[in-house]
Amino acid sequence: MPKMKTKKAAAKRFSLTASGKVKYKKMNLRHILTKKSTKRKRGLRKNGILNPVSCYAIKKTLLPYG
């Protein structure tokens, strides 16, 4: 059985924490920032943690060796 290939697009967008959770960068912080509140932009700077259902799918199919 050959090795499974990692989906490189997913590898660039997601990373795994030490406990096995999937971490990602939040969207909506690239442009049109003048109409967004400071509080909202500050919250978007933080990393997001994926919910367990989506986490399973990402680790199983897109990042098999993550």
N, CA, C and O atoms as a Tripos MOL2 file, in Angstrom:
@<TRIPOS>MOLECULE
protein
  264   263    66     0     0
PROTEIN
NO_CHARGES

@<TRIPOS>ATOM
      1 N           0.8410   -1.1830    0.0000 N.3       1 MET1
      2 CA          0.0000    0.0000    0.0000 C.3       1 MET1
      3 C           0.8920    1.2540    0.0000 C.2       1 MET1
      4 O           1.7350    1.4080    0.8840 O.2       1 MET1
      5 N           0.7130    2.1460   -0.9800 N.am      2 PRO2
      6 CA          1.5550    3.3440   -1.0130 C.3       2 PRO2
      7 C           1.1800    4.3270    0.0960 C.2       2 PRO2
      8 O           0.0990    4.2590    0.6810 O.2       2 PRO2
      9 N           2.1020    5.2300    0.3570 N.am      3 LYS3
     10 CA          1.8370    6.2520    1.3720 C.3       3 LYS3
     11 C           0.7410    7.1910    0.8870 C.2       3 LYS3
     12 O           0.6100    7.4360   -0.3130 O.2       3 LYS3
     13 N          -0.0530    7.7230    1.8310 N.am      4 MET4
     14 CA         -1.0900    8.6970    1.4870 C.3       4 MET4
     15 C          -0.4390   10.0570    1.3070 C.2       4 MET4
     16 O           0.5140   10.3980    2.0070 O.2       4 MET4
     17 N          -0.9640   10.8340    0.3600 N.am      5 LYS5
     18 CA         -0.4340   12.1720    0.1470 C.3       5 LYS5
     19 C          -1.1830   13.1730    1.0210 C.2       5 LYS5
     20 O          -2.4030   13.1070    1.1660 O.2       5 LYS5
     21 N          -0.4300   14.0910    1.5910 N.am      6 THR6
     22 CA         -1.0190   15.1990    2.3420 C.3       6 THR6
     23 C          -1.5290   16.2200    1.3480 C.2       6 THR6
     24 O          -0.8500   16.5190    0.3660 O.2       6 THR6
     25 N          -2.7200   16.7650    1.5880 N.am      7 LYS7
     26 CA         -3.2400   17.8510    0.7490 C.3       7 LYS7
     27 C          -2.4830   19.1160    1.1450 C.2       7 LYS7
     28 O          -2.6400   19.6120    2.2610 O.2       7 LYS7
     29 N          -1.6700   19.6350    0.2400 N.am      8 LYS8
     30 CA         -0.7780   20.7380    0.5660 C.3       8 LYS8
     31 C          -1.5410   22.0260    0.8790 C.2       8 LYS8
     32 O          -1.0750   22.8290    1.6860 O.2       8 LYS8
     33 N          -2.6880   22.2340    0.2630 N.am      9 ALA9
     34 CA         -3.4920   23.4200    0.5650 C.3       9 ALA9
     35 C          -3.9570   23.3780    2.0120 C.2       9 ALA9
     36 O          -3.9730   24.4040    2.6920 O.2       9 ALA9
     37 N          -4.3360   22.1990    2.4820 N.am     10 ALA10
     38 CA         -4.7730   22.0540    3.8740 C.3      10 ALA10
     39 C          -3.5950   22.2010    4.8270 C.2      10 ALA10
     40 O          -3.7420   22.7620    5.9130 O.2      10 ALA10
     41 N          -2.4340   21.7070    4.4330 N.am     11 ALA11
     42 CA         -1.2530   21.7940    5.2850 C.3      11 ALA11
     43 C          -0.8350   23.2490    5.5020 C.2      11 ALA11
     44 O          -0.2820   23.5920    6.5480 O.2      11 ALA11
     45 N          -1.1040   24.1100    4.5000 N.am     12 LYS12
     46 CA         -0.7710   25.5270    4.6320 C.3      12 LYS12
     47 C          -1.7740   26.2660    5.5150 C.2      12 LYS12
     48 O          -1.4360   27.2840    6.1190 O.2      12 LYS12
     49 N          -2.9910   25.7680    5.5920 N.am     13 ARG13
     50 CA         -4.0470   26.4690    6.3270 C.3      13 ARG13
     51 C          -4.2530   25.9760    7.7500 C.2      13 ARG13
     52 O          -4.6820   26.7430    8.6120 O.2      13 ARG13
     53 N          -3.9560   24.7190    8.0070 N.am     14 PHE14
     54 CA         -4.2000   24.1260    9.3180 C.3      14 PHE14
     55 C          -2.9020   23.6130    9.9200 C.2      14 PHE14
     56 O          -1.9880   23.2070    9.2020 O.2      14 PHE14
     57 N          -2.8300   23.6350   11.2520 N.am     15 SER15
     58 CA         -1.7120   22.9900   11.9440 C.3      15 SER15
     59 C          -2.2720   22.3250   13.1900 C.2      15 SER15
     60 O          -3.3480   22.6850   13.6680 O.2      15 SER15
     61 N          -1.5400   21.3580   13.7090 N.am     16 LEU16
     62 CA         -2.0110   20.6010   14.8620 C.3      16 LEU16
     63 C          -1.3260   21.0730   16.1330 C.2      16 LEU16
     64 O          -0.1410   21.4040   16.1310 O.2      16 LEU16
     65 N          -2.0940   21.0990   17.2220 N.am     17 THR17
     66 CA         -1.5280   21.4310   18.5160 C.3      17 THR17
     67 C          -0.9570   20.1600   19.1410 C.2      17 THR17
     68 O          -1.1110   19.0710   18.5890 O.2      17 THR17
     69 N          -0.3060   20.2960   20.2800 N.am     18 ALA18
     70 CA          0.3020   19.1400   20.9440 C.3      18 ALA18
     71 C          -0.7530   18.1460   21.4210 C.2      18 ALA18
     72 O          -0.4980   16.9430   21.4820 O.2      18 ALA18
     73 N          -1.9450   18.6560   21.7600 N.am     19 SER19
     74 CA         -3.0140   17.7620   22.2420 C.3      19 SER19
     75 C          -3.8390   17.1740   21.0980 C.2      19 SER19
     76 O          -4.7580   16.3900   21.3350 O.2      19 SER19
     77 N          -3.5120   17.5520   19.8540 N.am     20 GLY20
     78 CA         -4.1890   16.9650   18.7030 C.3      20 GLY20
     79 C          -5.3270   17.7910   18.1400 C.2      20 GLY20
     80 O          -6.0290   17.3330   17.2380 O.2      20 GLY20
     81 N          -5.5300   19.0010   18.6510 N.am     21 LYS21
     82 CA         -6.5740   19.8700   18.1140 C.3      21 LYS21
     83 C          -6.0660   20.5190   16.8320 C.2      21 LYS21
     84 O          -4.8580   20.6290   16.6200 O.2      21 LYS21
     85 N          -6.9950   20.9510   15.9750 N.am     22 VAL22
     86 CA         -6.6230   21.5840   14.7120 C.3      22 VAL22
     87 C          -6.7450   23.0960   14.8680 C.2      22 VAL22
     88 O          -7.7930   23.6080   15.2610 O.2      22 VAL22
     89 N          -5.6630   23.8010   14.5570 N.am     23 LYS23
     90 CA         -5.5720   25.2410   14.7070 C.3      23 LYS23
     91 C          -5.6040   25.8740   13.3210 C.2      23 LYS23
     92 O          -5.0510   25.3200   12.3710 O.2      23 LYS23
     93 N          -6.2580   27.0510   13.2010 N.am     24 TYR24
     94 CA         -6.3180   27.7280   11.9130 C.3      24 TYR24
     95 C          -6.3150   29.2430   12.1120 C.2      24 TYR24
     96 O          -6.5530   29.7290   13.2170 O.2      24 TYR24
     97 N          -6.0460   29.9800   11.0460 N.am     25 LYS25
     98 CA         -6.0620   31.4460   11.0680 C.3      25 LYS25
     99 C          -7.4400   31.9080   10.6700 C.2      25 LYS25
    100 O          -8.0020   31.4270    9.6860 O.2      25 LYS25
    101 N          -7.9900   32.8440   11.4310 N.am     26 LYS26
    102 CA         -9.3410   33.3300   11.1470 C.3      26 LYS26
    103 C          -9.3630   34.2180    9.9100 C.2      26 LYS26
    104 O          -8.3680   34.8610    9.5790 O.2      26 LYS26
    105 N         -10.5040   34.2480    9.2330 N.am     27 MET27
    106 CA        -10.6360   35.0280    8.0030 C.3      27 MET27
    107 C         -11.1120   36.4500    8.3100 C.2      27 MET27
    108 O         -11.4050   36.7860    9.4580 O.2      27 MET27
    109 N         -11.1850   37.2700    7.2750 N.am     28 ASN28
    110 CA        -11.7080   38.6490    7.3170 C.3      28 ASN28
    111 C         -10.7640   39.6630    7.9420 C.2      28 ASN28
    112 O         -11.2240   40.6420    8.5290 O.2      28 ASN28
    113 N          -9.4690   39.4570    7.8350 N.am     29 LEU29
    114 CA         -8.5250   40.4440    8.3630 C.3      29 LEU29
    115 C          -7.5260   40.8860    7.2810 C.2      29 LEU29
    116 O          -6.4080   41.2920    7.5980 O.2      29 LEU29
    117 N          -7.9250   40.8070    6.0190 N.am     30 ARG30
    118 CA         -7.0090   41.1250    4.9250 C.3      30 ARG30
    119 C          -7.2340   42.5210    4.3420 C.2      30 ARG30
    120 O          -6.2690   43.2450    4.0950 O.2      30 ARG30
    121 N          -8.4840   42.9060    4.1210 N.am     31 HIS31
    122 CA         -8.7640   44.2200    3.5380 C.3      31 HIS31
    123 C         -10.1400   44.6800    4.0070 C.2      31 HIS31
    124 O         -10.8600   43.9390    4.6760 O.2      31 HIS31
    125 N         -10.4930   45.9100    3.6460 N.am     32 ILE32
    126 CA        -11.7240   46.5740    4.1070 C.3      32 ILE32
    127 C         -11.7570   46.5670    5.6400 C.2      32 ILE32
    128 O         -12.7180   46.1060    6.2550 O.2      32 ILE32
    129 N         -10.6900   47.0880    6.2320 N.am     33 LEU33
    130 CA        -10.5620   47.0570    7.6840 C.3      33 LEU33
    131 C         -11.1300   48.3060    8.3510 C.2      33 LEU33
    132 O         -11.2960   48.3280    9.5710 O.2      33 LEU33
    133 N         -11.4300   49.3470    7.5740 N.am     34 THR34
    134 CA        -11.8780   50.6010    8.1790 C.3      34 THR34
    135 C         -13.2630   50.4780    8.7980 C.2      34 THR34
    136 O         -13.5390   51.1190    9.8130 O.2      34 THR34
    137 N         -14.1300   49.6770    8.2180 N.am     35 LYS35
    138 CA        -15.4910   49.5520    8.7520 C.3      35 LYS35
    139 C         -15.6010   48.5280    9.8760 C.2      35 LYS35
    140 O         -16.6410   48.4420   10.5300 O.2      35 LYS35
    141 N         -14.5460   47.7500   10.1120 N.am     36 LYS36
    142 CA        -14.5750   46.7570   11.1900 C.3      36 LYS36
    143 C         -14.0920   47.3980   12.4910 C.2      36 LYS36
    144 O         -13.1560   48.1970   12.4920 O.2      36 LYS36
    145 N         -14.7360   47.0410   13.5830 N.am     37 SER37
    146 CA        -14.3840   47.6400   14.8750 C.3      37 SER37
    147 C         -13.0290   47.1100   15.3480 C.2      37 SER37
    148 O         -12.5770   46.0450   14.9280 O.2      37 SER37
    149 N         -12.4070   47.8680   16.2170 N.am     38 THR38
    150 CA        -11.1060   47.4790   16.7750 C.3      38 THR38
    151 C         -11.2280   46.1810   17.5520 C.2      38 THR38
    152 O         -10.3490   45.3210   17.4860 O.2      38 THR38
    153 N         -12.3200   46.0430   18.2880 N.am     39 LYS39
    154 CA        -12.5540   44.8330   19.0790 C.3      39 LYS39
    155 C         -12.6560   43.6050   18.1770 C.2      39 LYS39
    156 O         -12.1140   42.5450   18.4910 O.2      39 LYS39
    157 N         -13.3560   43.7610   17.0540 N.am     40 ARG40
    158 CA        -13.5220   42.6570   16.1050 C.3      40 ARG40
    159 C         -12.1850   42.2720   15.4870 C.2      40 ARG40
    160 O         -11.8650   41.0880   15.3770 O.2      40 ARG40
    161 N         -11.4030   43.2720   15.0810 N.am     41 LYS41
    162 CA        -10.1050   42.9910   14.4670 C.3      41 LYS41
    163 C          -9.1450   42.3270   15.4510 C.2      41 LYS41
    164 O          -8.3610   41.4550   15.0750 O.2      41 LYS41
    165 N          -9.2140   42.7460   16.7060 N.am     42 ARG42
    166 CA         -8.3630   42.1460   17.7370 C.3      42 ARG42
    167 C          -8.7150   40.6790   17.9470 C.2      42 ARG42
    168 O          -7.8310   39.8470   18.1500 O.2      42 ARG42
    169 N         -10.0110   40.3630   17.8970 N.am     43 GLY43
    170 CA        -10.4590   38.9820   18.0340 C.3      43 GLY43
    171 C         -10.0630   38.1170   16.8500 C.2      43 GLY43
    172 O          -9.7930   36.9260   17.0010 O.2      43 GLY43
    173 N         -10.0310   38.7230   15.6730 N.am     44 LEU44
    174 CA         -9.6670   37.9770   14.4680 C.3      44 LEU44
    175 C          -8.1770   37.6590   14.4070 C.2      44 LEU44
    176 O          -7.7620   36.7690   13.6640 O.2      44 LEU44
    177 N          -7.3660   38.3850   15.1880 N.am     45 ARG45
    178 CA         -5.9240   38.1140   15.1990 C.3      45 ARG45
    179 C          -5.5930   36.7740   15.8420 C.2      45 ARG45
    180 O          -4.5860   36.1540   15.5000 O.2      45 ARG45
    181 N          -6.4250   36.3280   16.7610 N.am     46 LYS46
    182 CA         -6.1500   35.0920   17.4870 C.3      46 LYS46
    183 C          -6.4060   33.8740   16.6090 C.2      46 LYS46
    184 O          -7.1930   33.9290   15.6650 O.2      46 LYS46
    185 N          -5.7410   32.7930   16.9280 N.am     47 ASN47
    186 CA         -5.9560   31.5460   16.2060 C.3      47 ASN47
    187 C          -7.2860   30.9340   16.6010 C.2      47 ASN47
    188 O          -7.7290   31.0750   17.7410 O.2      47 ASN47
    189 N          -7.9210   30.2540   15.6550 N.am     48 GLY48
    190 CA         -9.1500   29.5390   15.9570 C.3      48 GLY48
    191 C          -8.8550   28.0620   16.1580 C.2      48 GLY48
    192 O          -7.8840   27.5310   15.6200 O.2      48 GLY48
    193 N          -9.7080   27.4030   16.9420 N.am     49 ILE49
    194 CA         -9.6150   25.9570   17.1460 C.3      49 ILE49
    195 C         -10.8360   25.3380   16.4890 C.2      49 ILE49
    196 O         -11.9700   25.7370   16.7580 O.2      49 ILE49
    197 N         -10.5970   24.3670   15.6330 N.am     50 LEU50
    198 CA        -11.6860   23.7270   14.9010 C.3      50 LEU50
    199 C         -12.5150   22.8390   15.8290 C.2      50 LEU50
    200 O         -11.9850   22.2480   16.7690 O.2      50 LEU50
    201 N         -13.8220   22.7490   15.5580 N.am     51 ASN51
    202 CA        -14.6680   21.8850   16.3940 C.3      51 ASN51
    203 C         -14.3470   20.4200   16.1330 C.2      51 ASN51
    204 O         -13.8420   20.0890   15.0600 O.2      51 ASN51
    205 N         -14.6290   19.5230   17.0940 N.am     52 PRO52
    206 CA        -14.1770   18.1250   16.9960 C.3      52 PRO52
    207 C         -14.6860   17.3740   15.7740 C.2      52 PRO52
    208 O         -13.9850   16.5000   15.2630 O.2      52 PRO52
    209 N         -15.8820   17.6870   15.2900 N.am     53 VAL53
    210 CA        -16.4240   16.9770   14.1170 C.3      53 VAL53
    211 C         -15.6060   17.2980   12.8730 C.2      53 VAL53
    212 O         -15.1990   16.3940   12.1430 O.2      53 VAL53
    213 N         -15.3640   18.5870   12.6300 N.am     54 SER54
    214 CA        -14.5480   18.9930   11.4830 C.3      54 SER54
    215 C         -13.1020   18.5690   11.6700 C.2      54 SER54
    216 O         -12.4080   18.2530   10.7040 O.2      54 SER54
    217 N         -12.6560   18.5650   12.9040 N.am     55 CYS55
    218 CA        -11.2840   18.1850   13.2320 C.3      55 CYS55
    219 C         -11.0020   16.7560   12.7820 C.2      55 CYS55
    220 O          -9.9470   16.4710   12.2170 O.2      55 CYS55
    221 N         -11.9380   15.8790   13.0340 N.am     56 TYR56
    222 CA        -11.7790   14.4740   12.6390 C.3      56 TYR56
    223 C         -11.6420   14.3610   11.1260 C.2      56 TYR56
    224 O         -10.7800   13.6320   10.6340 O.2      56 TYR56
    225 N         -12.4850   15.0760   10.3850 N.am     57 ALA57
    226 CA        -12.4530   15.0000    8.9180 C.3      57 ALA57
    227 C         -11.1370   15.5440    8.3680 C.2      57 ALA57
    228 O         -10.5690   14.9640    7.4430 O.2      57 ALA57
    229 N         -10.6580   16.6270    8.9140 N.am     58 ILE58
    230 CA         -9.4030   17.2320    8.4500 C.3      58 ILE58
    231 C          -8.2360   16.2730    8.6980 C.2      58 ILE58
    232 O          -7.4210   16.0360    7.8070 O.2      58 ILE58
    233 N          -8.1620   15.7290    9.8990 N.am     59 LYS59
    234 CA         -7.0350   14.8600   10.2390 C.3      59 LYS59
    235 C          -7.0790   13.5450    9.4690 C.2      59 LYS59
    236 O          -6.0320   13.0040    9.1120 O.2      59 LYS59
    237 N          -8.2570   13.0330    9.2110 N.am     60 LYS60
    238 CA         -8.4140   11.7400    8.5420 C.3      60 LYS60
    239 C          -8.0710   11.8370    7.0590 C.2      60 LYS60
    240 O          -7.3260   11.0040    6.5410 O.2      60 LYS60
    241 N          -8.6100   12.8500    6.3650 N.am     61 THR61
    242 CA         -8.5020   12.8840    4.9200 C.3      61 THR61
    243 C          -7.4110   13.8230    4.3980 C.2      61 THR61
    244 O          -6.6900   13.4730    3.4630 O.2      61 THR61
    245 N          -7.2840   15.0160    4.9970 N.am     62 LEU62
    246 CA         -6.3930   16.0090    4.4220 C.3      62 LEU62
    247 C          -4.9900   15.9920    5.0090 C.2      62 LEU62
    248 O          -4.0140   16.2560    4.3080 O.2      62 LEU62
    249 N          -4.8890   15.6770    6.3120 N.am     63 LEU63
    250 CA         -3.5780   15.6470    6.9640 C.3      63 LEU63
    251 C          -3.3570   14.2790    7.6050 C.2      63 LEU63
    252 O          -3.3520   14.1740    8.8310 O.2      63 LEU63
    253 N          -3.1750   13.2290    6.8040 N.am     64 PRO64
    254 CA         -3.1050   11.8800    7.3610 C.3      64 PRO64
    255 C          -1.9080   11.6450    8.2810 C.2      64 PRO64
    256 O          -1.9700   10.7890    9.1630 O.2      64 PRO64
    257 N          -0.8210   12.3900    8.0860 N.am     65 TYR65
    258 CA          0.3610   12.1720    8.9250 C.3      65 TYR65
    259 C           0.6130   13.3460    9.8570 C.2      65 TYR65
    260 O           1.7210   13.5090   10.3660 O.2      65 TYR65
    261 N          -0.4070   14.1650   10.0830 N.am     66 GLY66
    262 CA         -0.2730   15.3610   10.9160 C.3      66 GLY66
    263 C          -0.2660   15.0610   12.3840 C.2      66 GLY66
    264 O          -0.1590   15.9750   13.2010 O.2      66 GLY66
@<TRIPOS>BOND
     1     1     2 1
     2     2     3 1
     3     3     4 2
     4     3     5 am
     5     5     6 1
     6     6     7 1
     7     7     8 2
     8     7     9 am
     9     9    10 1
    10    10    11 1
    11    11    12 2
    12    11    13 am
    13    13    14 1
    14    14    15 1
    15    15    16 2
    16    15    17 am
    17    17    18 1
    18    18    19 1
    19    19    20 2
    20    19    21 am
    21    21    22 1
    22    22    23 1
    23    23    24 2
    24    23    25 am
    25    25    26 1
    26    26    27 1
    27    27    28 2
    28    27    29 am
    29    29    30 1
    30    30    31 1
    31    31    32 2
    32    31    33 am
    33    33    34 1
    34    34    35 1
    35    35    36 2
    36    35    37 am
    37    37    38 1
    38    38    39 1
    39    39    40 2
    40    39    41 am
    41    41    42 1
    42    42    43 1
    43    43    44 2
    44    43    45 am
    45    45    46 1
    46    46    47 1
    47    47    48 2
    48    47    49 am
    49    49    50 1
    50    50    51 1
    51    51    52 2
    52    51    53 am
    53    53    54 1
    54    54    55 1
    55    55    56 2
    56    55    57 am
    57    57    58 1
    58    58    59 1
    59    59    60 2
    60    59    61 am
    61    61    62 1
    62    62    63 1
    63    63    64 2
    64    63    65 am
    65    65    66 1
    66    66    67 1
    67    67    68 2
    68    67    69 am
    69    69    70 1
    70    70    71 1
    71    71    72 2
    72    71    73 am
    73    73    74 1
    74    74    75 1
    75    75    76 2
    76    75    77 am
    77    77    78 1
    78    78    79 1
    79    79    80 2
    80    79    81 am
    81    81    82 1
    82    82    83 1
    83    83    84 2
    84    83    85 am
    85    85    86 1
    86    86    87 1
    87    87    88 2
    88    87    89 am
    89    89    90 1
    90    90    91 1
    91    91    92 2
    92    91    93 am
    93    93    94 1
    94    94    95 1
    95    95    96 2
    96    95    97 am
    97    97    98 1
    98    98    99 1
    99    99   100 2
   100    99   101 am
   101   101   102 1
   102   102   103 1
   103   103   104 2
   104   103   105 am
   105   105   106 1
   106   106   107 1
   107   107   108 2
   108   107   109 am
   109   109   110 1
   110   110   111 1
   111   111   112 2
   112   111   113 am
   113   113   114 1
   114   114   115 1
   115   115   116 2
   116   115   117 am
   117   117   118 1
   118   118   119 1
   119   119   120 2
   120   119   121 am
   121   121   122 1
   122   122   123 1
   123   123   124 2
   124   123   125 am
   125   125   126 1
   126   126   127 1
   127   127   128 2
   128   127   129 am
   129   129   130 1
   130   130   131 1
   131   131   132 2
   132   131   133 am
   133   133   134 1
   134   134   135 1
   135   135   136 2
   136   135   137 am
   137   137   138 1
   138   138   139 1
   139   139   140 2
   140   139   141 am
   141   141   142 1
   142   142   143 1
   143   143   144 2
   144   143   145 am
   145   145   146 1
   146   146   147 1
   147   147   148 2
   148   147   149 am
   149   149   150 1
   150   150   151 1
   151   151   152 2
   152   151   153 am
   153   153   154 1
   154   154   155 1
   155   155   156 2
   156   155   157 am
   157   157   158 1
   158   158   159 1
   159   159   160 2
   160   159   161 am
   161   161   162 1
   162   162   163 1
   163   163   164 2
   164   163   165 am
   165   165   166 1
   166   166   167 1
   167   167   168 2
   168   167   169 am
   169   169   170 1
   170   170   171 1
   171   171   172 2
   172   171   173 am
   173   173   174 1
   174   174   175 1
   175   175   176 2
   176   175   177 am
   177   177   178 1
   178   178   179 1
   179   179   180 2
   180   179   181 am
   181   181   182 1
   182   182   183 1
   183   183   184 2
   184   183   185 am
   185   185   186 1
   186   186   187 1
   187   187   188 2
   188   187   189 am
   189   189   190 1
   190   190   191 1
   191   191   192 2
   192   191   193 am
   193   193   194 1
   194   194   195 1
   195   195   196 2
   196   195   197 am
   197   197   198 1
   198   198   199 1
   199   199   200 2
   200   199   201 am
   201   201   202 1
   202   202   203 1
   203   203   204 2
   204   203   205 am
   205   205   206 1
   206   206   207 1
   207   207   208 2
   208   207   209 am
   209   209   210 1
   210   210   211 1
   211   211   212 2
   212   211   213 am
   213   213   214 1
   214   214   215 1
   215   215   216 2
   216   215   217 am
   217   217   218 1
   218   218   219 1
   219   219   220 2
   220   219   221 am
   221   221   222 1
   222   222   223 1
   223   223   224 2
   224   223   225 am
   225   225   226 1
   226   226   227 1
   227   227   228 2
   228   227   229 am
   229   229   230 1
   230   230   231 1
   231   231   232 2
   232   231   233 am
   233   233   234 1
   234   234   235 1
   235   235   236 2
   236   235   237 am
   237   237   238 1
   238   238   239 1
   239   239   240 2
   240   239   241 am
   241   241   242 1
   242   242   243 1
   243   243   244 2
   244   243   245 am
   245   245   246 1
   246   246   247 1
   247   247   248 2
   248   247   249 am
   249   249   250 1
   250   250   251 1
   251   251   252 2
   252   251   253 am
   253   253   254 1
   254   254   255 1
   255   255   256 2
   256   255   257 am
   257   257   258 1
   258   258   259 1
   259   259   260 2
   260   259   261 am
   261   261   262 1
   262   262   263 1
   263   263   264 2
@<TRIPOS>SUBSTRUCTURE
     1 MET1         2 RESIDUE 1 A MET
     2 PRO2         6 RESIDUE 1 A PRO
     3 LYS3        10 RESIDUE 1 A LYS
     4 MET4        14 RESIDUE 1 A MET
     5 LYS5        18 RESIDUE 1 A LYS
     6 THR6        22 RESIDUE 1 A THR
     7 LYS7        26 RESIDUE 1 A LYS
     8 LYS8        30 RESIDUE 1 A LYS
     9 ALA9        34 RESIDUE 1 A ALA
    10 ALA10       38 RESIDUE 1 A ALA
    11 ALA11       42 RESIDUE 1 A ALA
    12 LYS12       46 RESIDUE 1 A LYS
    13 ARG13       50 RESIDUE 1 A ARG
    14 PHE14       54 RESIDUE 1 A PHE
    15 SER15       58 RESIDUE 1 A SER
    16 LEU16       62 RESIDUE 1 A LEU
    17 THR17       66 RESIDUE 1 A THR
    18 ALA18       70 RESIDUE 1 A ALA
    19 SER19       74 RESIDUE 1 A SER
    20 GLY20       78 RESIDUE 1 A GLY
    21 LYS21       82 RESIDUE 1 A LYS
    22 VAL22       86 RESIDUE 1 A VAL
    23 LYS23       90 RESIDUE 1 A LYS
    24 TYR24       94 RESIDUE 1 A TYR
    25 LYS25       98 RESIDUE 1 A LYS
    26 LYS26      102 RESIDUE 1 A LYS
    27 MET27      106 RESIDUE 1 A MET
    28 ASN28      110 RESIDUE 1 A ASN
    29 LEU29      114 RESIDUE 1 A LEU
    30 ARG30      118 RESIDUE 1 A ARG
    31 HIS31      122 RESIDUE 1 A HIS
    32 ILE32      126 RESIDUE 1 A ILE
    33 LEU33      130 RESIDUE 1 A LEU
    34 THR34      134 RESIDUE 1 A THR
    35 LYS35      138 RESIDUE 1 A LYS
    36 LYS36      142 RESIDUE 1 A LYS
    37 SER37      146 RESIDUE 1 A SER
    38 THR38      150 RESIDUE 1 A THR
    39 LYS39      154 RESIDUE 1 A LYS
    40 ARG40      158 RESIDUE 1 A ARG
    41 LYS41      162 RESIDUE 1 A LYS
    42 ARG42      166 RESIDUE 1 A ARG
    43 GLY43      170 RESIDUE 1 A GLY
    44 LEU44      174 RESIDUE 1 A LEU
    45 ARG45      178 RESIDUE 1 A ARG
    46 LYS46      182 RESIDUE 1 A LYS
    47 ASN47      186 RESIDUE 1 A ASN
    48 GLY48      190 RESIDUE 1 A GLY
    49 ILE49      194 RESIDUE 1 A ILE
    50 LEU50      198 RESIDUE 1 A LEU
    51 ASN51      202 RESIDUE 1 A ASN
    52 PRO52      206 RESIDUE 1 A PRO
    53 VAL53      210 RESIDUE 1 A VAL
    54 SER54      214 RESIDUE 1 A SER
    55 CYS55      218 RESIDUE 1 A CYS
    56 TYR56      222 RESIDUE 1 A TYR
    57 ALA57      226 RESIDUE 1 A ALA
    58 ILE58      230 RESIDUE 1 A ILE
    59 LYS59      234 RESIDUE 1 A LYS
    60 LYS60      238 RESIDUE 1 A LYS
    61 THR61      242 RESIDUE 1 A THR
    62 LEU62      246 RESIDUE 1 A LEU
    63 LEU63      250 RESIDUE 1 A LEU
    64 PRO64      254 RESIDUE 1 A PRO
    65 TYR65      258 RESIDUE 1 A TYR
    66 GLY66      262 RESIDUE 1 A GLY
